[in-house]
Amino acid sequence: MAIVEPSCPADHPDRGLQCQLALEPAFHELAERAAESGWTEDEIAYALLEFAGALFKSNSVNGETERAIDRAMATR
């Protein structure tokens, strides 16, 4: 399934909403497929929240690591 590309710059106030709208069809398709496989809606929602939380944490940690590397390189 194709996902619509953003049509506004990264700092635009509606960018997050635009991303949600772009992902919504794929999200619903994934949830439907999981439900058809026998998972409950609560199990699916919980799993997706866990995935989202892990991605958010990973991005945060990676950003911190990149900033630490930049600081270390600047002191050379």
mmCIF file of the C-alpha atoms, coordinates in Angstrom:
data_MODEL
# 
_entry.id   MODEL 
# 
loop_
_atom_site.group_PDB 
_atom_site.id 
_atom_site.type_symbol 
_atom_site.label_atom_id 
_atom_site.label_alt_id 
_atom_site.label_comp_id 
_atom_site.label_asym_id 
_atom_site.label_entity_id 
_atom_site.label_seq_id 
_atom_site.pdbx_PDB_ins_code 
_atom_site.Cartn_x 
_atom_site.Cartn_y 
_atom_site.Cartn_z 
_atom_site.occupancy 
_atom_site.B_iso_or_equiv 
_atom_site.pdbx_formal_charge 
_atom_site.auth_seq_id 
_atom_site.auth_comp_id 
_atom_site.auth_asym_id 
_atom_site.auth_atom_id 
_atom_site.pdbx_PDB_model_num 
ATOM 1  C CA . MET A 1 1  ? 0.000  0.000   0.000  1.00 0.00 ? 1  MET A CA 1 
ATOM 2  C CA . ALA A 1 2  ? 1.364  3.375   -1.019 1.00 0.00 ? 2  ALA A CA 1 
ATOM 3  C CA . ILE A 1 3  ? 1.587  6.095   1.606  1.00 0.00 ? 3  ILE A CA 1 
ATOM 4  C CA . VAL A 1 4  ? 1.058  9.703   0.557  1.00 0.00 ? 4  VAL A CA 1 
ATOM 5  C CA . GLU A 1 5  ? 4.162  11.881  0.739  1.00 0.00 ? 5  GLU A CA 1 
ATOM 6  C CA . PRO A 1 6  ? 4.142  15.034  2.866  1.00 0.00 ? 6  PRO A CA 1 
ATOM 7  C CA . SER A 1 7  ? 3.121  18.202  1.047  1.00 0.00 ? 7  SER A CA 1 
ATOM 8  C CA . CYS A 1 8  ? 4.300  20.682  3.669  1.00 0.00 ? 8  CYS A CA 1 
ATOM 9  C CA . PRO A 1 9  ? 7.691  21.444  5.235  1.00 0.00 ? 9  PRO A CA 1 
ATOM 10 C CA . ALA A 1 10 ? 8.842  19.661  8.390  1.00 0.00 ? 10 ALA A CA 1 
ATOM 11 C CA . ASP A 1 11 ? 8.193  22.728  10.563 1.00 0.00 ? 11 ASP A CA 1 
ATOM 12 C CA . HIS A 1 12 ? 4.588  23.241  9.367  1.00 0.00 ? 12 HIS A CA 1 
ATOM 13 C CA . PRO A 1 13 ? 2.069  23.094  12.242 1.00 0.00 ? 13 PRO A CA 1 
ATOM 14 C CA . ASP A 1 14 ? -0.190 20.634  10.354 1.00 0.00 ? 14 ASP A CA 1 
ATOM 15 C CA . ARG A 1 15 ? 2.595  18.209  9.465  1.00 0.00 ? 15 ARG A CA 1 
ATOM 16 C CA . GLY A 1 16 ? 1.738  15.754  12.270 1.00 0.00 ? 16 GLY A CA 1 
ATOM 17 C CA . LEU A 1 17 ? -1.925 15.670  11.288 1.00 0.00 ? 17 LEU A CA 1 
ATOM 18 C CA . GLN A 1 18 ? -0.970 15.200  7.658  1.00 0.00 ? 18 GLN A CA 1 
ATOM 19 C CA . CYS A 1 19 ? 1.206  12.234  8.646  1.00 0.00 ? 19 CYS A CA 1 
ATOM 20 C CA . GLN A 1 20 ? -1.674 10.695  10.600 1.00 0.00 ? 20 GLN A CA 1 
ATOM 21 C CA . LEU A 1 21 ? -3.977 11.040  7.592  1.00 0.00 ? 21 LEU A CA 1 
ATOM 22 C CA . ALA A 1 22 ? -1.344 9.483   5.329  1.00 0.00 ? 22 ALA A CA 1 
ATOM 23 C CA . LEU A 1 23 ? -0.833 6.503   7.655  1.00 0.00 ? 23 LEU A CA 1 
ATOM 24 C CA . GLU A 1 24 ? -4.478 5.932   8.562  1.00 0.00 ? 24 GLU A CA 1 
ATOM 25 C CA . PRO A 1 25 ? -5.403 3.607   5.661  1.00 0.00 ? 25 PRO A CA 1 
ATOM 26 C CA . ALA A 1 26 ? -2.348 1.391   6.231  1.00 0.00 ? 26 ALA A CA 1 
ATOM 27 C CA . PHE A 1 27 ? -3.001 1.402   9.982  1.00 0.00 ? 27 PHE A CA 1 
ATOM 28 C CA . HIS A 1 28 ? -6.592 0.242   9.511  1.00 0.00 ? 28 HIS A CA 1 
ATOM 29 C CA . GLU A 1 29 ? -5.522 -2.408  7.012  1.00 0.00 ? 29 GLU A CA 1 
ATOM 30 C CA . LEU A 1 30 ? -2.924 -3.749  9.455  1.00 0.00 ? 30 LEU A CA 1 
ATOM 31 C CA . ALA A 1 31 ? -5.437 -3.781  12.319 1.00 0.00 ? 31 ALA A CA 1 
ATOM 32 C CA . GLU A 1 32 ? -8.016 -5.555  10.147 1.00 0.00 ? 32 GLU A CA 1 
ATOM 33 C CA . ARG A 1 33 ? -5.513 -8.195  9.069  1.00 0.00 ? 33 ARG A CA 1 
ATOM 34 C CA . ALA A 1 34 ? -4.497 -8.799  12.668 1.00 0.00 ? 34 ALA A CA 1 
ATOM 35 C CA . ALA A 1 35 ? -8.143 -9.112  13.750 1.00 0.00 ? 35 ALA A CA 1 
ATOM 36 C CA . GLU A 1 36 ? -8.814 -11.561 10.908 1.00 0.00 ? 36 GLU A CA 1 
ATOM 37 C CA . SER A 1 37 ? -5.911 -13.641 12.256 1.00 0.00 ? 37 SER A CA 1 
ATOM 38 C CA . GLY A 1 38 ? -7.609 -13.890 15.630 1.00 0.00 ? 38 GLY A CA 1 
ATOM 39 C CA . TRP A 1 39 ? -6.095 -11.059 17.675 1.00 0.00 ? 39 TRP A CA 1 
ATOM 40 C CA . THR A 1 40 ? -8.474 -8.935  19.741 1.00 0.00 ? 40 THR A CA 1 
ATOM 41 C CA . GLU A 1 41 ? -8.785 -5.204  19.189 1.00 0.00 ? 41 GLU A CA 1 
ATOM 42 C CA . ASP A 1 42 ? -7.261 -4.551  22.618 1.00 0.00 ? 42 ASP A CA 1 
ATOM 43 C CA . GLU A 1 43 ? -4.282 -6.819  21.854 1.00 0.00 ? 43 GLU A CA 1 
ATOM 44 C CA . ILE A 1 44 ? -3.759 -5.087  18.527 1.00 0.00 ? 44 ILE A CA 1 
ATOM 45 C CA . ALA A 1 45 ? -4.016 -1.605  20.035 1.00 0.00 ? 45 ALA A CA 1 
ATOM 46 C CA . TYR A 1 46 ? -1.602 -2.511  22.833 1.00 0.00 ? 46 TYR A CA 1 
ATOM 47 C CA . ALA A 1 47 ? 0.931  -4.005  20.425 1.00 0.00 ? 47 ALA A CA 1 
ATOM 48 C CA . LEU A 1 48 ? 0.796  -0.938  18.166 1.00 0.00 ? 48 LEU A CA 1 
ATOM 49 C CA . LEU A 1 49 ? 1.230  1.367   21.161 1.00 0.00 ? 49 LEU A CA 1 
ATOM 50 C CA . GLU A 1 50 ? 4.253  -0.649  22.260 1.00 0.00 ? 50 GLU A CA 1 
ATOM 51 C CA . PHE A 1 51 ? 5.755  -0.446  18.769 1.00 0.00 ? 51 PHE A CA 1 
ATOM 52 C CA . ALA A 1 52 ? 5.138  3.307   18.630 1.00 0.00 ? 52 ALA A CA 1 
ATOM 53 C CA . GLY A 1 53 ? 6.666  3.802   22.072 1.00 0.00 ? 53 GLY A CA 1 
ATOM 54 C CA . ALA A 1 54 ? 9.732  1.754   21.155 1.00 0.00 ? 54 ALA A CA 1 
ATOM 55 C CA . LEU A 1 55 ? 10.207 3.729   17.928 1.00 0.00 ? 55 LEU A CA 1 
ATOM 56 C CA . PHE A 1 56 ? 9.846  7.022   19.781 1.00 0.00 ? 56 PHE A CA 1 
ATOM 57 C CA . LYS A 1 57 ? 12.356 5.939   22.446 1.00 0.00 ? 57 LYS A CA 1 
ATOM 58 C CA . SER A 1 58 ? 14.781 4.634   19.840 1.00 0.00 ? 58 SER A CA 1 
ATOM 59 C CA . ASN A 1 59 ? 14.634 7.888   17.892 1.00 0.00 ? 59 ASN A CA 1 
ATOM 60 C CA . SER A 1 60 ? 15.204 9.869   21.082 1.00 0.00 ? 60 SER A CA 1 
ATOM 61 C CA . VAL A 1 61 ? 18.181 7.767   22.154 1.00 0.00 ? 61 VAL A CA 1 
ATOM 62 C CA . ASN A 1 62 ? 19.671 7.868   18.663 1.00 0.00 ? 62 ASN A CA 1 
ATOM 63 C CA . GLY A 1 63 ? 19.350 11.651  18.649 1.00 0.00 ? 63 GLY A CA 1 
ATOM 64 C CA . GLU A 1 64 ? 21.103 11.870  22.016 1.00 0.00 ? 64 GLU A CA 1 
ATOM 65 C CA . THR A 1 65 ? 23.898 9.631   20.726 1.00 0.00 ? 65 THR A CA 1 
ATOM 66 C CA . GLU A 1 66 ? 24.339 11.733  17.595 1.00 0.00 ? 66 GLU A CA 1 
ATOM 67 C CA . ARG A 1 67 ? 24.522 14.919  19.680 1.00 0.00 ? 67 ARG A CA 1 
ATOM 68 C CA . ALA A 1 68 ? 27.115 13.335  21.979 1.00 0.00 ? 68 ALA A CA 1 
ATOM 69 C CA . ILE A 1 69 ? 29.194 12.302  18.977 1.00 0.00 ? 69 ILE A CA 1 
ATOM 70 C CA . ASP A 1 70 ? 28.933 15.817  17.541 1.00 0.00 ? 70 ASP A CA 1 
ATOM 71 C CA . ARG A 1 71 ? 30.095 17.305  20.870 1.00 0.00 ? 71 ARG A CA 1 
ATOM 72 C CA . ALA A 1 72 ? 32.994 14.849  21.062 1.00 0.00 ? 72 ALA A CA 1 
ATOM 73 C CA . MET A 1 73 ? 34.047 15.616  17.499 1.00 0.00 ? 73 MET A CA 1 
ATOM 74 C CA . ALA A 1 74 ? 33.864 19.366  18.174 1.00 0.00 ? 74 ALA A CA 1 
ATOM 75 C CA . THR A 1 75 ? 36.327 19.066  21.061 1.00 0.00 ? 75 THR A CA 1 
ATOM 76 C CA . ARG A 1 76 ? 38.985 17.357  18.959 1.00 0.00 ? 76 ARG A CA 1 
# 
